[in-house]
Amino acid sequence: MSMTIEERKALITEHFSYMGKGEYLKAIEKFSDDMVWWVLGSQEHGGTQTKADLTATYRDDLPRLLPNGIQIEIDRMIGEGDWVTVQGHGLGNVSGAGKLYSNHYCWMFEIKDGLVTEFREYLDTYHARQAFYGEDV
């Protein structure tokens, strides 16, 4: 199923809409079972992971870390070929630890046959650890 750039962007916009409502598992329903999830950094979720890893994180961790969802302002969304790249920032989200979580991000999504096949996340992992765990590493 061939998709236009605008259809790919709409799929990713829908993903962020579900994230904002805290519907984390719904947000990844259109991610393929063999997709690759890669996160910047060497922390627990850093590096290359699987859909099973992403699902476990979205099912078990995110509801605890961000119980009210995560509101994202999309600053830019650029599509080319099978890829959609999003630059965005958090809108004063409060973590489960009661700390302000307002990270800055760049996400890259590869979309084939209507499904996300690769999901790459670039973010300030230090800020995330401070907001989620109160760590000062």
C-alpha positions as CSV (number, residue, x, y, z in Angstrom):
1,M,0.0,0.0,0.0
2,S,1.6,3.2,-1.2
3,M,1.1,6.2,0.9
4,T,1.5,9.9,0.1
5,I,3.7,12.1,2.3
6,E,0.6,13.7,3.7
7,E,-0.9,10.3,4.7
8,R,2.4,9.4,6.4
9,K,2.3,12.7,8.3
10,A,-1.3,12.1,9.3
11,L,-0.3,8.7,10.7
12,I,2.4,10.3,12.8
13,T,0.1,13.2,13.9
14,E,-2.4,10.5,15.1
15,H,0.4,8.8,17.1
16,F,1.1,12.0,19.0
17,S,-2.6,12.6,19.6
18,Y,-2.8,9.2,21.3
19,M,0.4,10.0,23.3
20,G,-1.2,13.2,24.5
21,K,-4.2,11.3,25.9
22,G,-2.1,8.7,27.6
23,E,-3.4,6.1,25.2
24,Y,0.1,4.7,24.8
25,L,-0.7,1.2,23.4
26,K,-3.1,2.8,20.9
27,A,-0.3,5.1,19.8
28,I,1.8,2.2,18.6
29,E,-0.9,0.1,17.0
30,K,0.3,1.1,13.5
31,F,3.9,0.1,14.3
32,S,4.9,-3.2,12.6
33,D,5.6,-6.3,14.7
34,D,9.2,-6.4,13.3
35,M,9.9,-2.7,13.7
36,V,13.1,-1.3,15.1
37,W,13.1,1.1,18.0
38,W,16.3,3.1,18.5
39,V,16.9,5.7,21.3
40,L,19.8,8.0,21.7
41,G,22.0,7.3,24.7
42,S,23.3,4.5,26.9
43,Q,20.6,4.5,29.5
44,E,18.2,1.6,30.1
45,H,16.2,2.3,26.9
46,G,19.2,3.5,24.8
47,G,20.2,1.8,21.6
48,T,18.4,-0.6,19.3
49,Q,15.3,-2.5,20.6
50,T,12.2,-4.4,19.3
51,K,8.5,-3.8,19.1
52,A,8.2,-6.1,22.2
53,D,10.5,-3.7,24.1
54,L,8.5,-0.7,22.9
55,T,5.2,-2.3,23.9
56,A,6.5,-3.2,27.4
57,T,7.7,0.3,27.9
58,Y,4.5,1.9,26.7
59,R,2.4,-0.6,28.7
60,D,4.4,-0.7,31.9
61,D,6.6,2.4,32.2
62,L,4.9,5.3,30.5
63,P,1.6,5.1,32.4
64,R,3.7,5.4,35.6
65,L,6.2,8.0,34.3
66,L,3.7,10.1,32.5
67,P,0.3,9.3,34.0
68,N,-1.5,12.2,32.3
69,G,-0.1,11.5,28.8
70,I,2.6,13.6,27.2
71,Q,1.6,16.8,25.4
72,I,3.9,17.6,22.5
73,E,4.1,20.7,20.4
74,I,5.2,19.8,16.9
75,D,7.6,22.4,15.7
76,R,8.4,20.9,12.3
77,M,7.3,17.8,10.4
78,I,9.2,17.0,7.2
79,G,8.4,14.1,5.0
80,E,10.5,12.5,2.2
81,G,10.2,9.1,0.7
82,D,9.2,6.6,3.4
83,W,10.4,8.9,6.2
84,V,8.7,11.5,8.4
85,T,10.9,13.5,10.7
86,V,9.4,15.5,13.6
87,Q,11.0,18.2,15.7
88,G,9.0,19.0,18.9
89,H,9.0,19.9,22.5
90,G,7.0,18.9,25.6
91,L,4.4,21.3,26.9
92,G,5.0,21.4,30.7
93,N,4.2,17.8,31.3
94,V,4.4,16.6,34.9
95,S,6.0,13.2,35.6
96,G,4.8,10.6,37.9
97,A,7.5,11.8,40.3
98,G,5.9,15.3,40.3
99,K,8.7,16.9,38.3
100,L,8.4,19.1,35.3
101,Y,9.2,17.2,32.1
102,S,9.6,19.6,29.1
103,N,12.1,17.8,26.8
104,H,13.1,18.7,23.3
105,Y,13.0,16.0,20.6
106,C,13.7,14.9,17.1
107,W,11.9,11.7,16.0
108,M,12.3,9.9,12.7
109,F,9.7,7.4,11.5
110,E,10.1,5.1,8.6
111,I,6.6,4.1,7.2
112,K,6.1,1.2,4.8
113,D,2.7,-0.3,3.8
114,G,0.9,1.9,6.3
115,L,3.0,0.8,9.3
116,V,6.0,2.3,11.1
117,T,8.9,0.0,10.5
118,E,11.6,2.1,12.2
119,F,11.3,4.6,15.1
120,R,14.3,6.7,16.1
121,E,14.3,9.1,19.1
122,Y,16.7,11.8,19.9
123,L,16.1,13.6,23.3
124,D,17.9,15.0,26.4
125,T,18.2,11.8,28.4
126,Y,19.7,13.6,31.3
127,H,16.5,15.8,31.6
128,A,14.3,12.7,31.3
129,R,16.2,10.9,34.2
130,Q,15.9,13.9,36.4
131,A,12.2,14.3,35.7
132,F,11.3,10.6,36.0
133,Y,13.6,9.5,38.8
134,G,15.0,12.6,40.4
135,E,18.5,11.5,39.5
136,D,21.3,13.8,39.2
137,V,23.8,11.8,37.3
